[in-house]
């Protein structure tokens, strides 16, 4: 297991426990009391460290290379996934996967950003950064969902839309903007879950949903902490300060009314127990699908519009005239 800097005390204690157990088995010496004492200490240490995570530490967890990705959640909570490829205009974008699936027998459309597990796959998936054709594919599949009256489940996990010249030449900004416009009028329930990174327009390009949920250690922000730091302080080393200022954690987002629910993760992050994380995601999604499928199409569209219109507050300060 890859350890982050702040997790090193935990890793060292876990290593000590493994060594003690190995020594016990080899030498046939009963050290169960010492092992139990260290395990209790480990549990206290975990709760202490993970109970007071900073925004920057949560960003680091959201990027953990062993964290479950879209295809992992599809495998864990859905059945009969049939992938749909291509935007019928340019090519298939592997940074976004989409298709038909079943959620406990309910036919749905599912899509989401997909990162790679190694360098080779990340180059194919462009590190989860979608091109214009990816957003056009996503919209094409959403329109299929509307045609066949299927609810839509979306997994968001991207540092941002792909920033290359080719993507800009093919209309990256227009593709994202068009998705925002069209998704606001899709006449079927949409539930989005931020499972890792929720970066900028790249995330929002498939994020206009009736319900938006964020995993406990995921983030959702207008810009990455490093990008913000580079603009404000001219140095990416200020990323921890930027993460604090951006209010990008699930806890901040819920407080400001940007999201609807925080999905609990196993202690230490979703990568510690992907099955438990998937179980929590599934329960959240099913709850909202049941709620939303009771609404008429007009109610869905109107409430989605009102939901996004209500975000943000304008503060006016009165000044005495001189």
Beta strands, then each sheet from edge to edge (+ up, - down):
strand 1: 79-83
strand 2: 96-103
strand 3: 106-113
strand 4: 151-158
strand 5: 190-199
strand 6: 211-215
strand 7: 219-221
strand 8: 261-263
sheet 1: 1+ 2- 3+ 4+ 5+ 6+ 8+
sheet 2: 1+ 2- 3+ 4+ 5+ 7+
end
